[in-house]
Amino acid sequence: MDLSGKRVLVTAGASGIGLAIAHRFTEFGARVVVTDINPDAVRAAEDRGLVARLSDASSEEQVAELMGAVRAELGGLDVLVNNAGIAGPTGPVETLDSGEWARTFEVNVHSQFYCVKHGLPLLRESDDASIVNLSSAAGRLGMAGRSAYSASKWAVIGFTKTLAIELGPEGIRANAICPGAVDGPRIRAVIEAKAEMLGKPVDEIAALYRDQSSMRRLVTADDIAGMAVFLASPMARNVNGQAMAVDGNTEKLY
């Protein structure tokens, strides 16, 4: 699977899942630009040899400026990976802060809209363009105490499927990835918040998250990266409008 010459943008790509995705694309020969709102993460990504830009994907103005930088750096765009996202608040719906609810949608949904809106002129110049949006297992299942996050990730699925219909005739594919619980700092913070909400030990909740998949293990960032590269590759040339689960077969979320 040769992706030499492919030009890729990964939002929130300087750490975590985004960084794993960026590295996997470079392993297959692609040229990658990553963005992040964390200056330290941007500098660290540059130290690893990546082209990194400080940018807030939830700001339409900054996204518009970013696409100009992508054109200057890469000369165009073949693959847009909308990875930016936050965990959002945890708690019963009536206890949630309205500002935190809105911020969850700003980062998890609005950022994808901004990147697609301002990235389309570049993608339309490509001979084989694709969009990969990060959703979640919570984008196909309900999740008690995590209504803001789950609702935002369901919105990503609707956005992705609509993009596939709108852009498919132009040869631009759009797919979503639905990870299960991904091992890392974010899920550990979510587990701690969920344990506090339920008044249960952290280890007990962590075990529930681990065992909610048939594989009885957490997903890794590399698992997600592999699916992102596949969806952007010629091997997936007729995969469009799909929500691809990478969750070890998760049927219930805790």
MARZASE-211866 format. One record per residue: residue in one letter; chain; x, z, y of N, C-alpha, C in turn. Coordinates in nm, 3 decimals. Example, Ala and Ser with C-alpha at 12.3 -4.5 7.8 and 13.67 -1.06 7.14 Angstrom:
BEGIN
- a, A, 1.319, 0.780, -0.569, 1.230, 0.780, -0.450, 1.320, 0.780, -0.330
- s, A, 1.285, 0.708, -0.225, 1.367, 0.714, -0.106, 1.290, 0.787, 0.003
This chain:
BEGIN
- m, A, 0.086, 0.000, -0.119, 0.000, 0.000, 0.000, 0.089, 0.000, 0.123
- d, A, 0.101, -0.114, 0.187, 0.191, -0.131, 0.299, 0.111, -0.135, 0.429
- l, A, 0.138, -0.040, 0.518, 0.070, -0.036, 0.647, 0.167, -0.071, 0.760
- s, A, 0.274, -0.142, 0.728, 0.372, -0.181, 0.829, 0.303, -0.261, 0.940
- g, A, 0.333, -0.221, 1.064, 0.275, -0.290, 1.179, 0.144, -0.231, 1.226
- k, A, 0.081, -0.147, 1.144, -0.043, -0.083, 1.187, -0.015, 0.013, 1.302
- r, A, -0.102, 0.012, 1.401, -0.090, 0.099, 1.518, -0.200, 0.202, 1.512
- v, A, -0.161, 0.330, 1.512, -0.253, 0.439, 1.479, -0.250, 0.546, 1.588
- l, A, -0.369, 0.594, 1.624, -0.383, 0.709, 1.714, -0.451, 0.821, 1.638
- v, A, -0.390, 0.940, 1.639, -0.448, 1.058, 1.574, -0.466, 1.166, 1.679
- t, A, -0.591, 1.203, 1.707, -0.614, 1.311, 1.803, -0.589, 1.445, 1.734
- a, A, -0.548, 1.543, 1.814, -0.509, 1.674, 1.760, -0.412, 1.654, 1.644
- g, A, -0.316, 1.566, 1.665, -0.226, 1.525, 1.558, -0.090, 1.592, 1.558
- a, A, -0.072, 1.693, 1.642, 0.060, 1.756, 1.651, 0.073, 1.878, 1.562
- s, A, -0.032, 1.914, 1.489, -0.025, 2.028, 1.398, -0.134, 2.015, 1.294
- g, A, -0.125, 2.098, 1.190, -0.231, 2.108, 1.090, -0.266, 1.977, 1.021
- i, A, -0.395, 1.953, 1.003, -0.444, 1.834, 0.934, -0.398, 1.708, 1.007
- g, A, -0.406, 1.709, 1.139, -0.369, 1.590, 1.216, -0.223, 1.553, 1.196
- l, A, -0.136, 1.652, 1.192, 0.006, 1.625, 1.171, 0.030, 1.568, 1.032
- a, A, -0.039, 1.622, 0.932, -0.026, 1.569, 0.796, -0.072, 1.423, 0.791
- i, A, -0.181, 1.392, 0.861, -0.231, 1.254, 0.866, -0.128, 1.164, 0.932
- a, A, -0.073, 1.208, 1.045, 0.025, 1.126, 1.117, 0.147, 1.097, 1.030
- h, A, 0.198, 1.199, 0.963, 0.315, 1.180, 0.877, 0.285, 1.086, 0.762
- r, A, 0.167, 1.096, 0.704, 0.133, 1.009, 0.591, 0.126, 0.862, 0.636
- f, A, 0.071, 0.838, 0.755, 0.068, 0.700, 0.806, 0.209, 0.647, 0.828
- t, A, 0.297, 0.729, 0.882, 0.433, 0.682, 0.905, 0.505, 0.656, 0.774
- e, A, 0.474, 0.733, 0.670, 0.535, 0.710, 0.539, 0.503, 0.571, 0.485
- f, A, 0.386, 0.518, 0.523, 0.346, 0.386, 0.477, 0.377, 0.277, 0.580
- g, A, 0.458, 0.311, 0.680, 0.509, 0.209, 0.770, 0.436, 0.192, 0.901
- a, A, 0.332, 0.273, 0.927, 0.256, 0.258, 1.052, 0.330, 0.319, 1.170
- r, A, 0.295, 0.272, 1.287, 0.344, 0.331, 1.411, 0.233, 0.421, 1.465
- v, A, 0.267, 0.544, 1.498, 0.165, 0.645, 1.525, 0.190, 0.713, 1.660
- v, A, 0.080, 0.733, 1.734, 0.079, 0.820, 1.851, -0.013, 0.936, 1.820
- v, A, 0.033, 1.057, 1.846, -0.052, 1.175, 1.828, -0.077, 1.241, 1.963
- t, A, -0.191, 1.308, 1.973, -0.223, 1.384, 2.094, -0.246, 1.529, 2.056
- d, A, -0.236, 1.615, 2.156, -0.269, 1.755, 2.135, -0.284, 1.821, 2.271
- i, A, -0.359, 1.932, 2.276, -0.374, 2.006, 2.402, -0.270, 2.118, 2.412
- n, A, -0.194, 2.138, 2.305, -0.095, 2.246, 2.301, 0.042, 2.189, 2.333
- p, A, 0.100, 2.224, 2.448, 0.231, 2.168, 2.486, 0.341, 2.198, 2.383
- d, A, 0.339, 2.318, 2.326, 0.440, 2.352, 2.227, 0.428, 2.264, 2.103
- a, A, 0.305, 2.237, 2.061, 0.284, 2.151, 1.945, 0.329, 2.008, 1.974
- v, A, 0.305, 1.962, 2.096, 0.348, 1.827, 2.135, 0.500, 1.817, 2.129
- r, A, 0.567, 1.918, 2.184, 0.714, 1.916, 2.181, 0.766, 1.921, 2.037
- a, A, 0.702, 2.001, 1.954, 0.744, 2.011, 1.814, 0.724, 1.879, 1.741
- a, A, 0.614, 1.810, 1.770, 0.589, 1.680, 1.708, 0.693, 1.578, 1.751
- e, A, 0.729, 1.582, 1.878, 0.834, 1.492, 1.928, 0.966, 1.521, 1.859
- d, A, 0.995, 1.648, 1.835, 1.118, 1.686, 1.765, 1.118, 1.633, 1.622
- r, A, 0.999, 1.613, 1.566, 0.988, 1.557, 1.431, 0.992, 1.404, 1.431
- g, A, 1.010, 1.345, 1.546, 1.021, 1.200, 1.556, 0.892, 1.127, 1.585
- l, A, 0.784, 1.200, 1.612, 0.657, 1.135, 1.644, 0.645, 1.109, 1.795
- v, A, 0.569, 1.008, 1.830, 0.533, 0.985, 1.970, 0.411, 1.071, 1.999
- a, A, 0.427, 1.167, 2.088, 0.320, 1.264, 2.113, 0.284, 1.267, 2.260
- r, A, 0.156, 1.287, 2.287, 0.107, 1.292, 2.424, 0.021, 1.416, 2.442
- l, A, 0.037, 1.483, 2.555, -0.048, 1.596, 2.591, -0.180, 1.543, 2.644
- s, A, -0.289, 1.573, 2.575, -0.419, 1.518, 2.615, -0.530, 1.601, 2.552
- d, A, -0.638, 1.621, 2.628, -0.756, 1.692, 2.582, -0.862, 1.590, 2.543
- a, A, -0.888, 1.577, 2.412, -0.982, 1.477, 2.364, -1.125, 1.504, 2.409
- s, A, -1.154, 1.626, 2.456, -1.290, 1.656, 2.502, -1.309, 1.624, 2.650
- s, A, -1.207, 1.567, 2.714, -1.215, 1.524, 2.853, -1.218, 1.371, 2.858
- e, A, -1.329, 1.315, 2.904, -1.340, 1.169, 2.908, -1.233, 1.108, 2.998
- e, A, -1.204, 1.173, 3.108, -1.102, 1.121, 3.200, -0.966, 1.114, 3.131
- q, A, -0.931, 1.220, 3.059, -0.801, 1.221, 2.992, -0.796, 1.121, 2.877
- v, A, -0.908, 1.102, 2.808, -0.912, 1.004, 2.700, -0.893, 0.863, 2.754
- a, A, -0.957, 0.832, 2.867, -0.941, 0.700, 2.928, -0.795, 0.675, 2.965
- e, A, -0.730, 0.776, 3.020, -0.588, 0.764, 3.053, -0.504, 0.748, 2.927
- l, A, -0.542, 0.820, 2.822, -0.468, 0.814, 2.696, -0.468, 0.673, 2.639
- m, A, -0.580, 0.605, 2.645, -0.586, 0.471, 2.586, -0.494, 0.375, 2.660
- g, A, -0.476, 0.396, 2.789, -0.378, 0.317, 2.862, -0.237, 0.343, 2.813
- a, A, -0.208, 0.470, 2.783, -0.077, 0.505, 2.730, -0.056, 0.448, 2.590
- v, A, -0.163, 0.445, 2.510, -0.153, 0.389, 2.375, -0.122, 0.240, 2.383
- r, A, -0.187, 0.170, 2.474, -0.159, 0.027, 2.491, -0.014, 0.005, 2.531
- a, A, 0.033, 0.088, 2.622, 0.171, 0.074, 2.668, 0.270, 0.106, 2.557
- e, A, 0.240, 0.206, 2.475, 0.333, 0.250, 2.371, 0.328, 0.162, 2.247
- l, A, 0.207, 0.126, 2.203, 0.190, 0.054, 2.077, 0.156, -0.094, 2.095
- g, A, 0.110, -0.131, 2.214, 0.070, -0.269, 2.236, -0.069, -0.301, 2.186
- g, A, -0.141, -0.201, 2.136, -0.275, -0.219, 2.084, -0.310, -0.104, 1.991
- l, A, -0.421, -0.119, 1.918, -0.465, -0.011, 1.829, -0.541, -0.072, 1.712
- d, A, -0.501, -0.030, 1.592, -0.569, -0.075, 1.470, -0.650, 0.036, 1.404
- v, A, -0.604, 0.160, 1.418, -0.670, 0.272, 1.350, -0.685, 0.389, 1.448
- l, A, -0.807, 0.434, 1.464, -0.837, 0.553, 1.543, -0.880, 0.664, 1.450
- v, A, -0.805, 0.774, 1.449, -0.841, 0.890, 1.367, -0.887, 1.001, 1.461
- n, A, -1.016, 1.028, 1.460, -1.075, 1.133, 1.544, -1.069, 1.265, 1.469
- n, A, -0.959, 1.336, 1.490, -0.935, 1.459, 1.415, -0.962, 1.586, 1.496
- a, A, -0.969, 1.575, 1.629, -0.985, 1.694, 1.713, -1.110, 1.772, 1.674
- g, A, -1.095, 1.902, 1.662, -1.210, 1.986, 1.627, -1.176, 2.133, 1.637
- i, A, -1.278, 2.214, 1.655, -1.261, 2.359, 1.659, -1.362, 2.423, 1.564
- a, A, -1.335, 2.548, 1.527, -1.421, 2.618, 1.432, -1.553, 2.662, 1.494
- g, A, -1.552, 2.691, 1.625, -1.674, 2.738, 1.689, -1.705, 2.883, 1.655
- p, A, -1.814, 2.935, 1.708, -1.847, 3.077, 1.690, -1.906, 3.105, 1.552
- t, A, -1.893, 3.230, 1.511, -1.951, 3.275, 1.384, -2.050, 3.387, 1.410
- g, A, -2.168, 3.378, 1.349, -2.268, 3.483, 1.363, -2.408, 3.426, 1.347
- p, A, -2.509, 3.513, 1.333, -2.647, 3.467, 1.329, -2.679, 3.389, 1.456
- v, A, -2.764, 3.291, 1.445, -2.787, 3.198, 1.555, -2.828, 3.268, 1.684
- e, A, -2.907, 3.377, 1.673, -2.955, 3.443, 1.794, -2.845, 3.521, 1.866
- t, A, -2.732, 3.539, 1.800, -2.622, 3.614, 1.862, -2.518, 3.524, 1.927
- l, A, -2.529, 3.394, 1.907, -2.424, 3.303, 1.952, -2.426, 3.285, 2.103
- d, A, -2.308, 3.273, 2.161, -2.293, 3.247, 2.303, -2.319, 3.098, 2.330
- s, A, -2.402, 3.070, 2.429, -2.438, 2.930, 2.459, -2.317, 2.848, 2.501
- g, A, -2.225, 2.910, 2.572, -2.105, 2.839, 2.613, -2.019, 2.801, 2.494
- e, A, -2.006, 2.891, 2.396, -1.928, 2.861, 2.277, -1.996, 2.752, 2.193
- w, A, -2.128, 2.756, 2.189, -2.203, 2.649, 2.121, -2.173, 2.514, 2.185
- a, A, -2.186, 2.508, 2.318, -2.163, 2.382, 2.388, -2.019, 2.334, 2.370
- r, A, -1.923, 2.427, 2.375, -1.783, 2.389, 2.359, -1.757, 2.330, 2.221
- t, A, -1.825, 2.381, 2.120, -1.809, 2.327, 1.985, -1.848, 2.180, 1.981
- f, A, -1.957, 2.146, 2.048, -1.999, 2.006, 2.051, -1.908, 1.922, 2.140
- e, A, -1.858, 1.979, 2.248, -1.767, 1.905, 2.335, -1.643, 1.858, 2.258
- v, A, -1.589, 1.947, 2.176, -1.467, 1.913, 2.103, -1.497, 1.834, 1.975
- n, A, -1.596, 1.876, 1.899, -1.620, 1.817, 1.768, -1.696, 1.685, 1.772
- v, A, -1.777, 1.665, 1.875, -1.861, 1.544, 1.880, -1.828, 1.459, 2.002
- h, A, -1.832, 1.519, 2.121, -1.811, 1.440, 2.242, -1.674, 1.375, 2.243
- s, A, -1.572, 1.443, 2.190, -1.438, 1.385, 2.188, -1.436, 1.255, 2.108
- q, A, -1.509, 1.251, 1.998, -1.513, 1.130, 1.917, -1.582, 1.017, 1.993
- f, A, -1.689, 1.050, 2.062, -1.757, 0.950, 2.144, -1.664, 0.893, 2.250
- y, A, -1.592, 0.981, 2.321, -1.502, 0.935, 2.427, -1.393, 0.845, 2.370
- c, A, -1.336, 0.886, 2.257, -1.226, 0.808, 2.200, -1.273, 0.671, 2.151
- v, A, -1.391, 0.666, 2.091, -1.445, 0.538, 2.047, -1.480, 0.452, 2.168
- k, A, -1.550, 0.509, 2.265, -1.591, 0.434, 2.383, -1.472, 0.369, 2.452
- h, A, -1.367, 0.446, 2.476, -1.253, 0.394, 2.551, -1.149, 0.327, 2.462
- g, A, -1.159, 0.349, 2.331, -1.067, 0.284, 2.239, -1.115, 0.150, 2.189
- l, A, -1.244, 0.121, 2.203, -1.299, -0.003, 2.149, -1.234, -0.130, 2.206
- p, A, -1.203, -0.135, 2.336, -1.135, -0.256, 2.383, -1.006, -0.286, 2.308
- l, A, -0.933, -0.183, 2.271, -0.810, -0.200, 2.193, -0.842, -0.239, 2.049
- l, A, -0.938, -0.169, 1.988, -0.973, -0.197, 1.849, -1.028, -0.338, 1.832
- r, A, -1.099, -0.386, 1.931, -1.157, -0.521, 1.921, -1.050, -0.630, 1.924
- e, A, -0.932, -0.598, 1.971, -0.822, -0.695, 1.971, -0.751, -0.699, 1.836
- s, A, -0.781, -0.604, 1.749, -0.715, -0.596, 1.618, -0.782, -0.690, 1.519
- d, A, -0.702, -0.737, 1.422, -0.756, -0.821, 1.315, -0.816, -0.737, 1.202
- d, A, -0.786, -0.608, 1.199, -0.833, -0.522, 1.090, -0.843, -0.379, 1.141
- a, A, -0.945, -0.353, 1.222, -0.958, -0.223, 1.287, -1.047, -0.129, 1.207
- s, A, -1.017, 0.000, 1.217, -1.102, 0.099, 1.152, -1.099, 0.230, 1.229
- i, A, -1.206, 0.305, 1.212, -1.222, 0.436, 1.275, -1.243, 0.537, 1.162
- v, A, -1.170, 0.647, 1.170, -1.185, 0.755, 1.073, -1.221, 0.882, 1.149
- n, A, -1.341, 0.931, 1.127, -1.388, 1.052, 1.195, -1.384, 1.171, 1.100
- l, A, -1.334, 1.283, 1.148, -1.330, 1.403, 1.066, -1.461, 1.480, 1.080
- s, A, -1.533, 1.491, 0.969, -1.651, 1.575, 0.961, -1.615, 1.696, 0.877
- s, A, -1.699, 1.733, 0.780, -1.675, 1.852, 0.700, -1.778, 1.858, 0.588
- a, A, -1.747, 1.938, 0.486, -1.850, 1.969, 0.388, -1.970, 2.033, 0.457
- a, A, -1.944, 2.100, 0.570, -2.052, 2.158, 0.650, -2.131, 2.051, 0.724
- g, A, -2.088, 1.925, 0.714, -2.163, 1.814, 0.770, -2.261, 1.753, 0.672
- r, A, -2.271, 1.811, 0.553, -2.371, 1.767, 0.456, -2.442, 1.885, 0.389
- l, A, -2.397, 2.008, 0.421, -2.457, 2.129, 0.366, -2.479, 2.229, 0.479
- g, A, -2.578, 2.314, 0.465, -2.595, 2.422, 0.560, -2.492, 2.531, 0.535
- m, A, -2.470, 2.615, 0.638, -2.366, 2.717, 0.627, -2.408, 2.837, 0.710
- a, A, -2.453, 2.942, 0.644, -2.503, 3.060, 0.715, -2.396, 3.119, 0.806
- g, A, -2.436, 3.150, 0.928, -2.345, 3.210, 1.024, -2.255, 3.110, 1.094
- r, A, -2.268, 2.981, 1.060, -2.179, 2.880, 1.116, -2.260, 2.763, 1.169
- s, A, -2.372, 2.794, 1.235, -2.466, 2.689, 1.274, -2.407, 2.591, 1.375
- a, A, -2.328, 2.638, 1.470, -2.270, 2.548, 1.570, -2.177, 2.448, 1.503
- y, A, -2.090, 2.497, 1.419, -1.995, 2.410, 1.350, -2.067, 2.311, 1.260
- s, A, -2.159, 2.362, 1.179, -2.229, 2.275, 1.086, -2.310, 2.169, 1.158
- a, A, -2.382, 2.207, 1.262, -2.463, 2.110, 1.337, -2.374, 2.002, 1.398
- s, A, -2.258, 2.043, 1.451, -2.169, 1.944, 1.512, -2.114, 1.848, 1.407
- k, A, -2.086, 1.897, 1.287, -2.031, 1.810, 1.184, -2.137, 1.719, 1.122
- w, A, -2.263, 1.762, 1.120, -2.371, 1.671, 1.084, -2.382, 1.559, 1.188
- a, A, -2.364, 1.593, 1.314, -2.370, 1.492, 1.420, -2.262, 1.386, 1.401
- v, A, -2.146, 1.427, 1.355, -2.038, 1.331, 1.330, -2.080, 1.228, 1.226
- i, A, -2.152, 1.272, 1.123, -2.197, 1.178, 1.019, -2.294, 1.076, 1.079
- g, A, -2.388, 1.122, 1.159, -2.482, 1.030, 1.221, -2.412, 0.931, 1.313
- f, A, -2.315, 0.981, 1.388, -2.237, 0.895, 1.478, -2.161, 0.790, 1.397
- t, A, -2.098, 0.834, 1.289, -2.018, 0.743, 1.207, -2.103, 0.633, 1.145
- k, A, -2.216, 0.670, 1.088, -2.301, 0.570, 1.023, -2.357, 0.470, 1.124
- t, A, -2.386, 0.517, 1.244, -2.434, 0.426, 1.348, -2.323, 0.332, 1.393
- l, A, -2.202, 0.384, 1.409, -2.088, 0.298, 1.444, -2.068, 0.190, 1.339
- a, A, -2.081, 0.226, 1.212, -2.062, 0.128, 1.105, -2.160, 0.013, 1.118
- i, A, -2.283, 0.044, 1.154, -2.385, -0.060, 1.170, -2.357, -0.145, 1.294
- e, A, -2.323, -0.079, 1.404, -2.300, -0.150, 1.529, -2.175, -0.238, 1.524
- l, A, -2.068, -0.185, 1.466, -1.938, -0.251, 1.475, -1.902, -0.332, 1.352
- g, A, -1.973, -0.311, 1.241, -1.943, -0.384, 1.119, -1.942, -0.535, 1.138
- p, A, -2.039, -0.592, 1.210, -2.037, -0.737, 1.231, -1.913, -0.788, 1.303
- e, A, -1.844, -0.699, 1.374, -1.719, -0.737, 1.442, -1.596, -0.715, 1.354
- g, A, -1.618, -0.667, 1.233, -1.507, -0.642, 1.143, -1.440, -0.507, 1.164
- i, A, -1.504, -0.419, 1.239, -1.451, -0.284, 1.262, -1.525, -0.186, 1.172
- r, A, -1.452, -0.119, 1.085, -1.512, -0.024, 0.993, -1.508, 0.117, 1.051
- a, A, -1.607, 0.198, 1.014, -1.611, 0.338, 1.056, -1.652, 0.424, 0.938
- n, A, -1.570, 0.523, 0.906, -1.599, 0.614, 0.796, -1.567, 0.757, 0.839
- a, A, -1.622, 0.852, 0.766, -1.596, 0.993, 0.794, -1.535, 1.059, 0.671
- i, A, -1.455, 1.161, 0.695, -1.402, 1.244, 0.587, -1.467, 1.381, 0.598
- c, A, -1.513, 1.432, 0.483, -1.578, 1.563, 0.479, -1.493, 1.658, 0.396
- p, A, -1.396, 1.725, 0.458, -1.313, 1.819, 0.382, -1.392, 1.944, 0.343
- g, A, -1.352, 2.002, 0.232, -1.399, 2.135, 0.200, -1.317, 2.236, 0.279
- a, A, -1.309, 2.358, 0.232, -1.229, 2.459, 0.299, -1.081, 2.422, 0.287
- v, A, -1.017, 2.397, 0.402, -0.878, 2.352, 0.405, -0.787, 2.470, 0.431
- d, A, -0.694, 2.492, 0.342, -0.603, 2.604, 0.355, -0.525, 2.596, 0.486
- g, A, -0.521, 2.706, 0.559, -0.448, 2.708, 0.685, -0.501, 2.816, 0.778
- p, A, -0.442, 2.827, 0.897, -0.480, 2.934, 0.991, -0.626, 2.931, 1.032
- r, A, -0.685, 2.811, 1.047, -0.823, 2.803, 1.095, -0.919, 2.864, 0.993
- i, A, -0.903, 2.827, 0.866, -0.998, 2.879, 0.767, -0.977, 3.029, 0.747
- r, A, -0.854, 3.076, 0.761, -0.830, 3.220, 0.748, -0.901, 3.296, 0.861
- a, A, -0.901, 3.238, 0.982, -0.970, 3.302, 1.094, -1.121, 3.302, 1.070
- v, A, -1.173, 3.193, 1.016, -1.316, 3.184, 0.985, -1.354, 3.287, 0.879
- i, A, -1.271, 3.301, 0.776, -1.298, 3.397, 0.670, -1.300, 3.539, 0.725
- e, A, -1.207, 3.569, 0.813, -1.203, 3.703, 0.873, -1.328, 3.730, 0.956
- a, A, -1.372, 3.628, 1.033, -1.493, 3.644, 1.115, -1.616, 3.659, 1.027
- k, A, -1.622, 3.583, 0.918, -1.736, 3.591, 0.827, -1.740, 3.728, 0.758
- a, A, -1.623, 3.779, 0.720, -1.617, 3.910, 0.657, -1.666, 4.019, 0.751
- e, A, -1.627, 4.007, 0.878, -1.672, 4.104, 0.978, -1.823, 4.096, 0.997
- m, A, -1.878, 3.975, 1.002, -2.021, 3.957, 1.021, -2.100, 4.018, 0.905
- l, A, -2.048, 4.002, 0.783, -2.119, 4.050, 0.664, -2.083, 4.194, 0.627
- g, A, -1.980, 4.248, 0.693, -1.937, 4.382, 0.661, -1.875, 4.393, 0.523
- k, A, -1.802, 4.290, 0.481, -1.740, 4.287, 0.349, -1.590, 4.269, 0.361
- p, A, -1.514, 4.304, 0.257, -1.369, 4.288, 0.261, -1.328, 4.141, 0.276
- v, A, -1.220, 4.118, 0.349, -1.172, 3.982, 0.370, -1.138, 3.915, 0.238
- d, A, -1.075, 3.988, 0.146, -1.037, 3.929, 0.018, -1.158, 3.880, -0.061
- e, A, -1.269, 3.953, -0.049, -1.392, 3.913, -0.121, -1.445, 3.781, -0.066
- i, A, -1.446, 3.768, 0.067, -1.495, 3.644, 0.129, -1.399, 3.530, 0.101
- a, A, -1.269, 3.557, 0.104, -1.169, 3.454, 0.075, -1.189, 3.399, -0.066
- a, A, -1.222, 3.486, -0.160, -1.246, 3.443, -0.298, -1.370, 3.353, -0.306
- l, A, -1.473, 3.385, -0.228, -1.593, 3.302, -0.225, -1.561, 3.161, -0.174
- y, A, -1.480, 3.154, -0.069, -1.442, 3.024, -0.014, -1.360, 2.945, -0.116
- r, A, -1.270, 3.014, -0.186, -1.188, 2.946, -0.286, -1.273, 2.895, -0.401
- d, A, -1.369, 2.976, -0.445, -1.444, 2.944, -0.565, -1.570, 2.862, -0.539
- q, A, -1.596, 2.826, -0.412, -1.717, 2.749, -0.386, -1.704, 2.604, -0.434
- s, A, -1.583, 2.560, -0.464, -1.565, 2.426, -0.520, -1.549, 2.435, -0.671
- s, A, -1.585, 2.328, -0.740, -1.570, 2.325, -0.885, -1.425, 2.335, -0.929
- m, A, -1.332, 2.296, -0.839, -1.190, 2.302, -0.871, -1.133, 2.442, -0.854
- r, A, -1.211, 2.531, -0.793, -1.167, 2.670, -0.771, -1.035, 2.678, -0.694
- r, A, -1.025, 2.595, -0.591, -0.907, 2.600, -0.506, -0.941, 2.541, -0.370
- l, A, -0.862, 2.576, -0.270, -0.880, 2.521, -0.137, -0.819, 2.381, -0.130
- v, A, -0.872, 2.301, -0.040, -0.817, 2.169, -0.013, -0.691, 2.187, 0.072
- t, A, -0.599, 2.090, 0.067, -0.481, 2.094, 0.151, -0.489, 1.984, 0.257
- a, A, -0.408, 2.000, 0.361, -0.402, 1.898, 0.466, -0.356, 1.765, 0.409
- d, A, -0.267, 1.767, 0.311, -0.220, 1.643, 0.250, -0.331, 1.570, 0.176
- d, A, -0.426, 1.645, 0.119, -0.541, 1.581, 0.054, -0.620, 1.498, 0.155
- i, A, -0.640, 1.554, 0.273, -0.715, 1.485, 0.378, -0.637, 1.364, 0.428
- a, A, -0.506, 1.382, 0.444, -0.421, 1.273, 0.492, -0.427, 1.153, 0.398
- g, A, -0.426, 1.181, 0.267, -0.432, 1.072, 0.171, -0.560, 0.991, 0.184
- m, A, -0.673, 1.059, 0.205, -0.799, 0.988, 0.221, -0.801, 0.908, 0.351
- a, A, -0.745, 0.963, 0.458, -0.742, 0.892, 0.587, -0.664, 0.761, 0.574
- v, A, -0.549, 0.766, 0.509, -0.468, 0.646, 0.491, -0.541, 0.544, 0.404
- f, A, -0.604, 0.591, 0.298, -0.681, 0.500, 0.212, -0.791, 0.429, 0.291
- l, A, -0.867, 0.504, 0.370, -0.979, 0.446, 0.443, -0.933, 0.342, 0.546
- a, A, -0.811, 0.358, 0.596, -0.759, 0.264, 0.696, -0.687, 0.147, 0.633
- s, A, -0.671, 0.148, 0.501, -0.590, 0.048, 0.433, -0.674, -0.070, 0.384
- p, A, -0.607, -0.180, 0.347, -0.679, -0.295, 0.291, -0.752, -0.261, 0.161
- m, A, -0.709, -0.155, 0.092, -0.777, -0.115, -0.031, -0.921, -0.072, -0.006
- a, A, -0.952, -0.037, 0.120, -1.088, 0.008, 0.155, -1.157, -0.095, 0.246
- r, A, -1.124, -0.221, 0.230, -1.172, -0.324, 0.323, -1.323, -0.337, 0.328
- n, A, -1.392, -0.295, 0.222, -1.538, -0.300, 0.222, -1.600, -0.161, 0.213
- v, A, -1.524, -0.060, 0.249, -1.577, 0.076, 0.259, -1.613, 0.099, 0.405
- n, A, -1.740, 0.114, 0.432, -1.787, 0.125, 0.570, -1.911, 0.213, 0.576
- g, A, -1.916, 0.300, 0.677, -2.032, 0.386, 0.696, -2.044, 0.498, 0.595
- q, A, -1.932, 0.536, 0.532, -1.936, 0.636, 0.427, -1.886, 0.772, 0.474
- a, A, -1.941, 0.876, 0.414, -1.894, 1.013, 0.435, -1.823, 1.056, 0.308
- m, A, -1.692, 1.052, 0.311, -1.611, 1.071, 0.191, -1.577, 1.220, 0.174
- a, A, -1.630, 1.280, 0.069, -1.605, 1.422, 0.044, -1.468, 1.441, -0.020
- v, A, -1.389, 1.530, 0.038, -1.262, 1.572, -0.022, -1.271, 1.724, -0.028
- d, A, -1.346, 1.772, -0.126, -1.383, 1.914, -0.128, -1.383, 1.976, -0.266
- g, A, -1.325, 1.907, -0.365, -1.322, 1.965, -0.499, -1.460, 1.981, -0.561
- n, A, -1.559, 1.908, -0.510, -1.699, 1.920, -0.552, -1.757, 2.055, -0.508
- t, A, -1.784, 2.062, -0.380, -1.845, 2.182, -0.321, -1.996, 2.161, -0.309
- e, A, -2.074, 2.251, -0.367, -2.219, 2.237, -0.366, -2.288, 2.345, -0.285
- k, A, -2.212, 2.447, -0.243, -2.269, 2.553, -0.161, -2.160, 2.608, -0.072
- l, A, -2.196, 2.635, 0.054, -2.100, 2.691, 0.148, -2.137, 2.835, 0.180
- y, A, -2.036, 2.919, 0.194, -2.057, 3.062, 0.223, -2.023, 3.092, 0.369
